[in-house]
């Protein structure tokens, strides 16, 4: 099977035609010596020759082969059937004495059936195939007695034919009695059905090709979508790692620096700071291990189930960490009974965490206020500070996007988180004298 598929279409057709020829002519040779021997074997030879040519050429030259077979087959068949070729000096079929002037066998319709089916399945229009094949059959079955009658009525029997056509009438009306009308109608219907079957095979092949192309496109789109999903998940995890590391480590660094400044005067403050740093470091390590565990999971969809889920207590601890480094943080949060399980809640927590990290690291603030208002219109987050750096510049988010460095990374991350949830984020001057980061997130579903 593999060797056959490696052959070109022409090679396959030639080999198949050769096989058809071997089977046809071997069968003809066997029945020639039996009681099944046809009255005119030369006609069966003509049929076999046209059948082999049709199988070999029709897929490569469908229109030419259709016209060639449809036009020439009835003519050559009639010449061999009626003995006209021999009478005209073309002694190539050596036709015997004629017993009738009709189609000798229904098997002799095979070339027309094959050329009609293969031409239609190769792309030739159905009407064209029907016109030539059905017209060829009409010429074959109706033209045979017509040819015989015309020749006999216009030629002296004793001069040209002797007794060859002695048993045949000379009038066309009498010769048409040789036509089997029911066989003619059946044969025409058979050819019509075969041609339509070939056209349907072409349509089905085109449909399969379209389906294969669509399937290939869907597989490609699925691959692209999987890559996008993987990239989005990597981005989300990277943001979580950034938020956890940045928030905890910034607090640790600031607390350690403050303890170092008073270590000589207040040794007990150093001890307290070390304990606080150890506790904060353990909390950061726990969050990082949870995130790494998500990365190491090979189960699709496991990230959403295994990712660390903060709660309102974790948000409150963020404020406590800022208080530990000297920033007085007040918080207005939703009710404590609320479960932070939705994507909107997690986005809100991360925006608050990043905003507080910026306050702690960049703002030089002594006070901050966090407000989280939840309602039917969505989630409104407001983080204000009294930083001494002054109000933010105009279009600070666009400037941060172009620079992509320093404080801008946190601003970009907060904005991307808000946009990913369908919300918005704005940075402006706040009522406390520093910056105000305000985010709106759509209602939870």
C-alpha positions in Angstrom: 0.0 0.0 0.0 2.8 2.3 0.8 4.6 1.7 -2.5 1.3 2.4 -4.4 0.9 5.7 -2.7 4.4 6.7 -3.6 3.6 6.4 -7.3 2.4 9.4 -9.2 -1.2 9.6 -10.4 -0.2 8.9 -14.0 1.8 5.8 -12.9 -1.2 4.6 -10.9 -3.6 5.0 -13.8 -1.3 3.3 -16.3 -0.8 0.3 -14.0 -4.5 0.1 -13.3 -5.3 0.3 -17.0 -2.8 -2.5 -17.6 -4.5 -4.6 -15.0 -7.9 -4.0 -16.5 -6.6 -4.9 -20.0 -5.1 -8.2 -18.7 -8.4 -9.1 -17.0 -10.5 -8.1 -20.0 -8.6 -9.8 -22.8 -7.8 -12.9 -20.7 -11.5 -13.3 -20.1 -12.2 -12.8 -23.7 -9.6 -15.4 -24.7 -11.1 -17.9 -22.3 -14.7 -17.6 -23.5 -13.7 -17.6 -27.2 -13.3 -21.4 -26.9 -16.6 -22.0 -25.1 -20.3 -21.7 -25.7 -20.1 -18.1 -24.3 -18.1 -17.0 -27.4 -19.6 -13.7 -28.7 -21.0 -13.6 -32.3 -18.5 -10.9 -33.1 -15.4 -11.0 -30.9 -13.9 -8.0 -32.7 -16.5 -5.8 -31.0 -15.4 -7.0 -27.6 -11.8 -6.2 -28.6 -12.9 -2.6 -29.5 -14.6 -2.3 -26.1 -11.5 -3.6 -24.3 -9.2 -1.1 -26.1 -11.4 1.9 -25.3 -11.7 0.8 -21.7 -8.0 0.6 -21.2 -7.4 4.0 -22.9 -10.2 5.5 -20.7 -8.7 4.2 -17.4 -5.2 5.3 -18.4 -6.0 8.8 -19.6 -9.2 10.2 -18.2 -7.8 11.5 -14.9 -4.9 13.2 -16.6 -6.9 14.5 -19.6 -10.6 14.3 -18.5 -12.2 16.6 -21.2 -10.1 15.3 -24.1 -10.7 11.7 -23.1 -14.4 12.3 -22.6 -14.8 13.7 -26.1 -12.5 11.1 -27.7 -14.3 8.1 -26.2 -17.8 9.5 -26.7 -17.3 10.4 -30.3 -15.0 7.6 -31.6 -16.3 4.6 -29.6 -19.7 4.4 -31.4 -18.0 4.9 -34.8 -15.4 2.2 -34.3 -17.9 -0.1 -32.7 -20.3 0.3 -35.6 -17.5 -0.3 -38.1 -16.6 -3.6 -36.3 -20.2 -4.5 -35.7 -21.5 -4.1 -39.2 -18.3 -5.1 -41.0 -18.2 -1.7 -42.7 -14.4 -1.4 -42.0 -13.7 -4.6 -43.9 -16.0 -3.5 -46.8 -14.1 -0.2 -47.0 -10.8 -2.0 -47.3 -9.8 -1.6 -43.5 -9.3 -5.2 -42.7 -8.3 -4.6 -39.1 -11.1 -6.3 -37.2 -11.7 -9.2 -39.5 -15.4 -9.0 -38.6 -17.4 -12.2 -39.3 -20.8 -12.4 -41.0 -23.3 -10.1 -39.3 -26.2 -11.6 -37.5 -27.9 -8.4 -36.5 -27.4 -4.7 -36.2 -27.8 -4.1 -32.5 -25.7 -3.7 -29.3 -24.2 -7.2 -28.8 -23.8 -7.0 -25.0 -24.6 -4.7 -22.1 -20.9 -5.1 -21.1 -20.0 -3.0 -24.1 -21.4 0.1 -22.3 -18.5 -0.1 -19.8 -16.2 2.5 -21.6 -19.0 5.0 -21.6 -19.8 4.4 -17.9 -16.2 4.6 -16.8 -15.4 7.7 -18.8 -18.6 9.4 -17.5 -17.8 8.6 -13.9 -14.1 9.5 -14.0 -14.6 12.6 -16.0 -17.3 13.9 -13.6 -15.2 13.0 -10.6 -12.2 14.8 -12.2 -13.9 18.1 -12.4 -15.7 18.1 -15.8 -19.2 19.7 -15.5 -22.1 17.3 -15.1 -24.0 18.7 -18.0 -20.9 18.2 -20.3 -20.5 14.6 -19.2 -24.1 13.8 -19.6 -24.3 15.4 -23.0 -21.4 13.4 -24.4 -21.9 10.1 -22.7 -25.7 9.9 -23.2 -25.4 11.2 -26.8 -22.7 8.6 -27.4 -25.0 5.8 -26.2 -27.8 7.1 -28.4 -25.5 7.1 -31.3 -24.3 3.6 -30.5 -27.7 2.0 -30.1 -29.7 4.1 -32.6 -26.9 4.7 -35.1 -26.0 1.0 -35.7 -29.2 0.0 -37.5 -29.2 3.4 -39.2 -25.7 2.8 -40.7 -26.7 -0.6 -41.8 -29.9 0.5 -43.4 -28.3 3.4 -45.3 -25.5 1.3 -46.6 -27.8 -1.6 -47.7 -30.4 0.7 -49.3 -27.8 2.4 -51.4 -25.4 -0.4 -52.3 -26.0 -3.3 -54.7 -26.0 -6.4 -52.6 -24.4 -8.6 -55.2 -21.6 -6.2 -55.9 -20.4 -5.1 -52.5 -21.7 -7.6 -50.0 -22.7 -10.7 -51.5 -24.8 -12.8 -49.0 -23.3 -11.1 -45.9 -26.4 -9.0 -45.2 -28.9 -11.4 -46.8 -30.8 -11.8 -43.5 -31.1 -8.1 -42.8 -33.9 -5.8 -44.1 -33.0 -2.8 -46.1 -35.5 -0.3 -44.7 -34.7 1.9 -41.6 -38.1 1.3 -40.1 -37.5 -2.4 -40.2 -34.0 -2.2 -38.8 -35.3 -0.1 -35.8 -37.0 -3.2 -34.7 -33.5 -4.3 -33.5 -33.5 -1.5 -30.9 -34.6 -2.7 -27.4 -36.4 0.4 -26.1 -36.4 -0.7 -22.5 -32.7 -1.5 -22.7 -32.0 1.9 -24.2 -33.9 3.8 -21.5 -32.3 1.7 -18.8 -28.8 2.3 -20.2 -29.4 6.0 -20.5 -30.6 6.1 -16.9 -27.6 4.1 -15.8 -25.2 6.4 -17.5 -27.0 9.4 -16.0 -26.7 7.9 -12.5 -23.0 7.0 -12.9 -22.2 10.6 -14.0 -24.1 12.1 -11.1 -22.3 9.6 -8.8 -19.0 10.8 -10.1 -20.0 14.4 -9.6 -21.0 13.6 -6.1 -17.7 11.9 -5.5 -15.9 15.1 -6.6 -18.1 17.2 -4.3 -17.5 14.8 -1.4 -13.7 15.0 -2.0 -13.8 18.8 -2.1 -15.8 18.8 1.2 -13.3 16.5 2.8 -10.5 18.7 1.6 -12.2 21.8 3.1 -12.7 19.9 6.3 -9.1 18.9 6.4 -8.0 22.5 5.8 -10.4 23.7 8.5 -9.1 21.0 10.9 -5.5 22.1 10.2 -6.5 25.7 10.8 -8.3 24.7 14.1 -5.3 22.7 15.2 -3.0 25.7 14.5 -5.4 28.1 16.3 -5.6 25.7 19.2 -1.8 25.6 19.4 -1.6 29.4 19.2 -4.4 29.6 21.9 -2.5 27.2 24.1 0.7 29.2 23.7 -1.2 32.4 24.6 -2.8 30.7 27.6 0.6 29.5 28.7 2.2 32.9 28.2 -0.7 34.5 30.2 -0.3 32.0 33.0 3.5 32.6 33.1 2.8 36.4 33.2 0.3 36.0 36.0 2.7 33.8 38.0 5.6 36.3 37.3 3.4 39.1 38.6 2.5 37.1 41.7 6.2 36.4 42.4 7.0 40.1 41.8 4.3 41.2 44.2 5.3 38.8 46.9 9.0 39.3 46.7 8.8 43.1 46.2 6.3 43.7 49.0 7.9 41.4 51.6 11.5 42.0 50.8 11.1 45.8 50.6 9.6 45.7 54.1 12.4 43.5 55.3 15.1 45.8 53.8 13.5 48.9 55.3 13.1 47.4 58.7 16.6 46.0 58.7 18.0 49.4 57.8 16.0 51.1 60.5 17.2 48.5 63.1 20.8 49.0 62.0 20.6 52.7 62.6 19.4 52.3 66.3 21.3 49.1 67.1 23.9 50.8 69.3 21.4 52.9 71.3 18.5 50.3 71.4 19.7 46.7 71.3 16.2 45.5 72.1 14.9 47.2 68.9 17.4 45.2 66.9 16.2 42.0 68.5 12.6 42.9 67.8 13.5 43.8 64.2 15.2 40.4 63.7 12.2 38.5 64.9 9.9 40.6 62.7 12.2 40.0 59.7 12.3 36.3 60.4 8.4 36.1 60.5 8.0 38.2 57.4 10.7 36.1 55.6 8.9 32.9 56.5 5.6 34.3 55.1 7.3 35.4 51.9 8.9 31.9 51.5 5.6 30.2 52.1 4.0 32.3 49.4 6.9 31.7 47.0 6.8 27.9 47.6 3.1 27.9 46.8 3.7 29.8 43.5 6.6 27.5 42.6 4.4 24.5 43.3 2.0 25.8 40.7 4.8 26.1 38.2 5.9 22.5 38.9 2.4 21.1 38.4 1.9 19.4 35.0 -1.9 19.1 35.4 -3.8 21.5 33.1 -5.9 23.9 35.1 -4.1 23.1 38.3 -2.8 26.6 38.5 -6.2 28.1 39.4 -6.8 25.4 42.1 -3.3 25.4 43.7 -2.3 29.1 43.5 -2.1 30.8 46.9 -5.4 32.5 47.7 -5.0 35.5 50.0 -7.8 36.6 52.3 -8.8 39.9 53.9 -6.5 39.1 56.8 -3.6 38.9 54.4 -4.6 42.4 53.2 -4.6 43.7 56.8 -1.2 42.2 57.3 0.1 44.2 54.4 -0.9 47.3 56.3 0.8 45.9 59.5 4.1 45.5 57.5 4.0 49.2 56.5 3.3 50.2 60.1 6.3 48.2 61.2 8.5 50.3 59.0 7.0 53.6 60.2 4.1 54.2 57.9 0.7 54.6 59.5 -1.8 52.7 57.3 -5.5 52.8 57.8 -7.8 50.5 55.9 -11.4 50.4 55.0 -12.1 46.8 53.8 -15.2 44.8 53.0 -16.7 42.6 55.7 -14.4 40.0 57.3 -16.8 37.1 56.3 -16.1 37.7 52.6 -14.2 34.9 50.8 -11.7 36.2 48.3 -12.1 33.4 45.7 -13.0 35.2 42.5 -10.5 36.5 39.9 -11.7 40.0 40.6 -10.9 39.7 44.3 -7.5 38.4 43.6 -6.8 41.2 41.2 -7.9 43.7 43.9 -5.6 42.2 46.5 -2.6 42.3 44.1 -3.3 45.9 43.1 -3.5 46.9 46.8 -0.3 45.0 47.6 1.7 46.6 44.7 0.3 50.1 45.6 1.4 49.7 49.2 4.8 48.5 48.1 5.3 51.6 46.0 4.2 53.7 49.0 6.8 51.9 51.2 9.7 52.0 48.7 9.2 55.2 46.7 6.8 57.6 48.3 8.8 58.7 51.4 5.4 58.7 53.1 4.4 58.6 56.8 0.8 57.8 56.3 -1.5 56.0 53.8 -5.1 55.1 53.5 -6.6 52.1 51.7 -10.3 52.0 50.7 -12.0 49.0 49.2 -15.6 49.6 48.3 -17.7 46.8 46.9 -21.1 47.1 45.4 -23.4 46.2 42.4 -21.4 48.5 40.1 -18.1 46.7 40.8 -15.1 47.1 43.1 -13.5 50.5 43.7 -10.0 50.5 45.2 -8.4 53.7 46.4 -4.9 54.0 47.9 -3.7 57.4 49.1 -0.4 58.5 50.6 1.1 61.7 52.0 4.5 61.2 50.2 6.8 64.1 50.1 7.6 63.6 46.4 4.6 65.6 45.3 1.9 64.8 42.9 2.5 62.4 40.0 3.4 63.9 36.6 0.9 64.1 33.8 0.4 60.9 31.9 2.5 59.0 34.4 1.2 55.6 33.3 2.2 56.3 29.6 5.6 57.5 30.7 6.1 54.4 32.8 5.1 52.2 29.9 7.7 53.8 27.7 10.5 53.7 30.3 9.7 50.2 31.7 12.0 50.7 34.6 12.0 51.5 38.3 8.7 52.5 39.7 7.1 52.1 36.3 7.1 48.3 36.4 4.7 48.3 39.4 2.4 50.8 37.7 2.4 48.8 34.5 1.6 45.6 36.4 -1.3 47.2 38.3 -2.8 48.6 35.0 -2.4 45.3 33.2 -4.1 43.5 36.1 -7.0 45.9 36.0 -7.4 45.7 32.2 -7.2 41.9 32.3 -10.2 41.9 34.6 -12.1 44.4 32.3 -11.4 47.3 34.7 -9.5 50.6 34.7 -6.7 52.1 36.7 -5.7 55.8 37.1 -2.9 57.6 39.0 -3.4 61.2 40.1 -2.7 63.6 43.0 -4.3 62.5 46.2 -6.0 64.5 49.1 -3.2 63.6 51.5 -0.6 65.4 49.4 1.0 62.4 47.7 -0.3 60.0 45.0 -3.7 58.4 44.6 -3.9 55.1 42.8 -7.5 54.3 42.0 -8.8 51.2 40.3 -12.3 50.1 39.2 -13.0 46.4 38.6 -16.3 45.2 37.1 -18.9 43.3 39.2 -18.1 39.7 40.0 -19.9 37.0 38.1 
